Amino acid sequence: MIIPRGPDIGALGVVIHRQWRRLKSWSAANAEV
């Protein structure tokens, strides 16, 4: 995975963080079922 450097890293980091939290919560919900 390529990690960009520069002004975009802030916004990109937020997007990745949101997707990561969604993925973890989704997988956790499926694991409980």
C-alpha positions in Angstrom: 0.0 0.0 0.0 1.3 3.4 -1.0 1.3 6.0 1.7 1.0 9.5 0.2 2.9 12.4 1.7 1.8 16.0 1.7 -1.4 18.1 2.3 -3.6 15.1 1.4 -2.5 12.9 4.2 -4.7 14.6 6.7 -8.0 14.1 4.8 -7.0 10.7 3.6 -6.1 9.6 7.1 -9.6 10.6 8.3 -11.2 8.7 5.5 -9.1 5.6 6.1 -9.8 5.8 9.9 -13.6 6.0 9.3 -13.5 3.0 7.0 -11.3 1.1 9.4 -13.7 1.7 12.3 -16.7 0.7 10.1 -14.9 -2.5 9.1 -14.0 -3.4 12.7 -17.5 -2.8 13.9 -19.0 -4.7 11.0 -16.7 -7.7 11.5 -17.3 -7.6 15.3 -21.1 -7.6 14.7 -20.8 -10.6 12.4 -18.6 -12.5 14.9 -21.2 -12.1 17.6 -23.9 -13.6 15.5 
